[in-house]
């Protein structure tokens, strides 16, 4: 048992930080009803977590390399537990959003170290087993989130979706202390403070501008200022990374077209596949009249389950196919699934979503595993950690911005329809149509630019590339 204690510790943390993205989705209407929160506030309950996770995971990886991965992982667990408790006792939506941001900080510390801890702990056949189990947990978290969130919200109340994290954090910390040995990078790592600050400001400002524009209009002065701040911060980030001798993201990697397109594809995949799910939940509960459990079963579980089945059953086979096809055609499947759902009217029920969600889930199951290996194959070995971190960063950022953009579209349509039930269906149809267009653009880019088969460079095994 002691041999597998590090794997258990890492899998518990990974499950927590990923399930907390989807577990909250089903609870949003209950949270909004408790606090009287509007769409903008509900979007920040999701985006506060995703933005903190996206902005800090690269910097957290550098700190872990320098000061110790086990130490960083334990700090992340502690922050995650504390912030989960603060989420559970939040007296209003502002306090909840702040606690979710802190939760994202803890999640980033865990996320940045999970693969590295497995990589330095296990070797040979054990390493293959460890990464296989860890990958399955990644998929299971997405599948379990909506159902767990629905059960807890409906039978115990939405605060329990955060309270349930506490015993899991305690177990993860216990297994970490018991079985994980400390490790550091031989060269150390340095925290890129200027890059982290400018990247965080840029992402947060653009997201705020999108959410504000959906609430107050595109010409709203606050929204315009937010977009301007985001543009300036993004320019400052580029300057900071080019001048730094220890950048958190080496921008020269984007000089290779295939790498750049794969990162863009990762960003757009998260938006196209997952960015509309919060509004599906709103429609299912506030218009169709489902409870949280049924909303989770109809609104997210079919996609998550299909993705998990495809990844588990065909994952090894997909790795033998050129990423041009697995990623490109997978994105087109996501687009097809989105369009299959975009046919709702005021008489539609949850069953109208299932077929489209399953098709989109098949696409997700093909895209996500292939993206990881394809991105790592495009960079030198010494940049594999940075490339993996960039992939995780842009995936989370894609989700955050996707929620913001689709929230704007959804709110506009509902407002135009003056709150009539068909207006909610129209709003969801519009977000799904835009999501499908996003997936088509990403898929075509991959098919045109990523021309060759991704293979592990000489001397590097596919599992080792997972670092």
N, C-alpha and C positions, 0 to 999 in steps of 0.2 A: 504493500500500500504506500509506503514511504517513497518508493520509486516514482509513483505517479502523483505525489502531492503537488509538485510544481505545475503539472498539467491541470489538475483540478483547480488550483488557485487561479491560473490564467484563464481557464474556461469560465469560472464563476464571474470574474471581473469583466471578461468580454461579453458574456451573456447580459450582465447588468447594463453596461454602457450602451449596448445596441438595442436591447429590449425597451429601454427608456425613451427611445425615439418613437416607437410605434405604440407602446402601451398607453401613451398620453392621448393619442389621436382619438380613441373611442370616448375618452372622458371629457373632451372639450365642451360639448353641450352642457354637461353637468357643471363643469367649472364656470362656464359663462352664466348659467342660471344662478349659481350661488353668489357670484360677485356682481352680477349685472354687467358683465363685460361684453364688449362688441367684438366684431371680427378682427379688428386691428390688435386688440389685446390678446385674443386667442392665438393669433399668428405668432406673437412674441413668446408665448408659452412654449411653442415649438422651436422658433428661430433663436431664442436666447441660448438654448442648449446647443443647437447645431452650430451656431456661429462661434461660440466659445470653443467647441470641440475642433472646428475647422481651423480657427486662427492659431491655436496653441499647440496642436499635435506635433508640428515640426520642431518648434522651440523646445517642447517638453522632451523630445527625443534627444536633442543636443545636451540638455541638462542631465538626462539619465545616463548618457555616455560618459559625462564628466564626473558626476557625483554618485553614480550607482543606480542600476536599473531596479534592483530589489527595493532600495530606499524610495525611489520615485514611485514605484508601483504601490507601496504601502501608503505613501502620502496621498496618492490619488484615491485609494480606497477610503482613507479617512475623510478626505474632502467630500467624496461622493456620499458617504454615510451622513455626515453633518448636513450637507445641502438637502439630502432626501428628507431628513427630519424637518428642516426649515420649510421645505415645500409642503409637507404634510400639515404643518401648523400655521401656514400663511394666512393672515387675516384679510388680505385683499389681493387683487391681481398684480399690483406693483411688487408686493413682497414675493409673490409666487414667481414672477418673472426674474427678479433678482436672484432668488434661490436656484432657479433653473440655470442661470448663467454660471453660478458657482458650481453647480453640478457638472456643467460642461467642462469647467477647468479640471475637476477631478477626473472626469472621463478622458480628457486629453492626456493626462499623466498616465493613466492605465493603458489607453490605446497605443501610446507611443512606445510602450515597453513590452507588450504581450508577445509579439513575434520574436523579438530579440531574446527574451527570457527562455522561450522554447528552444531557440536556435543554439544557445550556449549550454543548455541543460541536457539535451538529448542528442544522440548520435546513432548513425547506422539505421537499423530497422526501427528502433525506438523513435527516432526523429520522424520517420515517415508516419508512424502510428500517431504521434503527438500532433503533427500538423494536420493529419486527416481528421482527428477528433475535433481539433480547434476549428477547422473549416466547417464541419457539420454544425458546431455550436453557433457559428456565425449565421448560418441559414435558419437554424431552429429558433434563434432569437426573433427574427423577423416574423416567423410563423406563430410563435407563442404570444407575441406582444398584443395584438388586437384581441385575441380570445381572453388572455389573462386580464387585460384592461377592462374588458366588458364584464367579466365575472366579478371582479373586485368592485367595480363601480356600481353595478346593479345590486349586489347583495350586501356589500359592506360600506360603500361610499367611495368617492373619488380619492379621498386622502389616503386610502389604503394602497393605491398604486405606488405611492412613495414610501409608506411605512414598511411594506413588504421587502424593500431593499435592505433594511437594517440587519436582519439576521443573515442575509446572503453576504453582505459586506463583512460581517463578523466571521463567517465561515471562510471567506476568501482570505481575510487577514490571517486567520489561524493557520490555514494551509500554506500561506506564503512564509510566515515565520517558521513553520515547522520544516518545510522542505526546500525552499528556494535559497540558493547561495548567491552572494553578492557578485556582481560582474560589472566591469567598466570597459570602455573602449581604450585600447592601448595609447591612443593619441589624445584621449580626452575630447571633450566637446565644449563649445562656448555658446552661450545663449545670445542669439542675434536680437538684441533689444530693439534697435531701430527698425529692423525688418518686421518684427512681431507687432510693434505698436502701429506702424503705418499700414500693415496688412489688416489688422483688426479694425482700425478706424475706417479704412476704405470699405471693407465688407459690411460693417455695421451701418455706416452712413448710407450706402446704396440700398441696403435692406430697409432701413428706416424710411428713406425717400419713397420706395415702392409702396410700403404699407401706408404711409401718410397720403400718397397720391391716390390710393384706392379709397381712402376715407374722405379726403377733402378736395380732390381734383388735381390734375397734372400741373395746373398753373398756381397751385398753392405756394406762397412764398417759402414756407418751412420746407416743403418737399424740394423746391428748386435749390435752396441752400444746402440741403442734405446731399443732393446729387453733386453739387459743386464741391463740397467737402470731400465726398467720395472720390471724385476725379483727381483732386489735388493730392489726396493721401495715396492714391494708386500711383501717381507719378513719383511721389516721394519714395514709395516702396521700391519702384524700379531703380531709382537713383541709389538708394541705400544698398540694395543687393548688388549692384554693379560695382560699388566702391568698397564693399566689405571683403575682408580676406577670410571671413568665415560666414558666408551667407546661409540663411536657413533654406533658401531655394536658389540653386545655381541657374540663373536665367539662360545660360548658354545651352542648357539641355533642350530648351524650346527651339533652338536652331535646327534641330532635326525634325523634319515635317511629320514623320510617323509618330514620334513621341508627343509632339504638340497636339496632333489630332486625337490620339488616344486619351490624353488628359481632358481635352474638350469633350470627347465622347463620354468619359466618366462623369463629368459635370452635368452634361445634358441628360444622361441616363437617369440620374437621381431625380432630376426635375420632371422628366417625362413619365417616369414610372411611379413616383411616389408623391410628387408635389401637390397633386389634386386630392389625395386621400382624405385630408382633414375636412374638405368640403363635401366629399361623398358622405362622411359620417354625419355632418350637419344635416344634409338632405334626408338621410335615412332616419334620423331621430326626430328632427323638428317638423318634417313634412310627412314622411311615410308613417311615422309613429312607432318605430321600433325602439326597443330598449337597448342598452349598451351591448348586451351579449349578442343579440341578433345583428346589431350594426357591425360588430366585429366579425361575425360569421359571414355576413354578406358583403361587407365593404372592404375587407383587406385580406382575410384568411385565404380565399381561393388563389390570389396571386402569390402569397407567401408560400403556401403549400406546393403549388405548381413549381415555383422556383426551387424549393428544397428538393423535390423529387427529381427534377432535371439535373440539378447540381450533383446529387448523390448517385443517381443511376447512370448518368452519361458524362460525369466530370472528367474521368480519365480519357474517354474517347474524344471529348471536345478539345483536350489539350493537344491532340495529334492533328487537329485541323488548323489551317492557317487562320490567325485572328481576323484577317480581312473578312472571312466568311462568318465565323462565330459571332464576332462583335457587330459587324455590319448588318447581317441578316437578322441577328437577335434584336437589334434596334428597330428594324422594320417590323418585326413581330410585335414589339411593344407598341409601335404606332398603330398597327392593325387592331390590337387589343383595346387601345384607347378609343379608336373610332367605333368599335363594336359597342362600347358603352355609351357613346355620345348620341343615343337615340331615345332619350327619356322624355316623357310628357307627364301631365298631371295625374295620369292613371298608372304610372309605372310603379313597380315594387322592387324589392331587393334582388329578386331573381333575374331581373333584366341586366344586372351587372356581371353575373357569374361567368358566362362564356368569355366575355372580353377580358375579365381579370385573369382567367386561366391562360388565355393566349398571351397576354402581357407577361404573366409569370413565367411561361416557357421562355420568352425572350430574355427576361431578367436572369433566369438560370443559365442561359447560354452566354450572356454578356459578362456578368460580373467575375466569374472565375477566370475567363479568358483574358479580361482586361489586366488583371494582376500580372500574369506571366508575360503578356505581350509588352507591357510597360517596362518591366524589369529587363526584358531581352533587348530593349532599345538603348540601354545605358551601360557604361562601363561598370565593372564589378564594384569598384570603390564608391560608386554613386547609387548603388542599389537601395541602400537605406533611405537616402534622400528621395529617390524616385518613388519608393513605396509610400513614404510620408506625403509626398505631393499628391499621389493618387487618392489617399484617404482624405486629405485636406479638400481637394476639389470635389470629391463625392459629397462630403458634408455641406460644402458651400453650395453645391448644386441643389441640394434639398432645401436649404434655407432660402435661397433666392427663388426657387421654384414655388415654394409656399407663398412668398411675398407677391410674385407676379400673378400667380393664379388667384390669390386672394383678391387682388385688385380687379381682375376680370370678373370674378364671381360676385363681388360686392356691387360692381357697376350694373350687372344684369339684374340682380335682385332689387337694387334701387330703382332701376328703370321700370321694373314690373310692380313696384309699390308693394312688395311683400307677398304677392299672390303665390299660391303653391306652384303654379306653372313657372313662375319667375325663378324659383329655386332650381327647377329642372333645366330651364334655359341657361341659367348661370353655370350649372355643372356641365351641360353639353358644350358650352363655350370653352370652359377650361380644358375639357377632354380633347376638343378639336385642336386647340393650341398646343397641348401636350403632344398630340400625334404629329403635328407639324414639326415640333422640336425634335422628336425622335427620328423623323424622316431625314431632316437636315443632318443630324449626327450620323445616321446610318450611311447616307450617301457619301459624306466626307470620308468615313472609314473605308468604304468600298473603293473610292477613288485614290486615296493616298497611301493606305497601309497595304503595300503590294506583295509582301513576302511573308513566308511562314516565320513565326517567332520561335527561335530555338535557343536553348540555354547555351551561353558562351562556353568555350572550352574550359574544362576544369571546374565548372560550376554545375551542380546538380539542380534539378528543378526545385527540390525542397529547400536547398540552401539559398536559392534565389528568393525565397520567401522572407528573408531578413529584411 
